[in-house]
């Protein structure tokens, strides 16, 4: 079994929005669970094999058109839930993703400042 280390260098923000994922032999719909500058996790209609290459189109609520991620690699799988690492991100997509994450960071910091954010209990 192939294992890929997935240490994160960016904070992931909880964001729930629809997405479309295309692999080598299928295209399916899914839901974004969290997002960072270098990757995301999602729940899809189908299972993708660990290590497979996929194209992801994020349908974010603050954007008029889908945000294309040209090339991603599946780094972990739990049934129909998986995590992907963004490997090829066009400049326009990177700028749009940066804008979305900047807004999420400001909301996160404001919520924490106002005492609305609490660390999840395990």
Secondary structure, DSSP 8 states (H G I E B T S, - for coil): --------SS--EEEEEEEEEE-SS-EEEEEEEEE-SSEEEEEESS---TT-EEEEEE--TT-SS-EEEEEEEEEEEETTEEEEEEEE--HHHHHHHHHHHHHHHHHHHHHHHTT-------
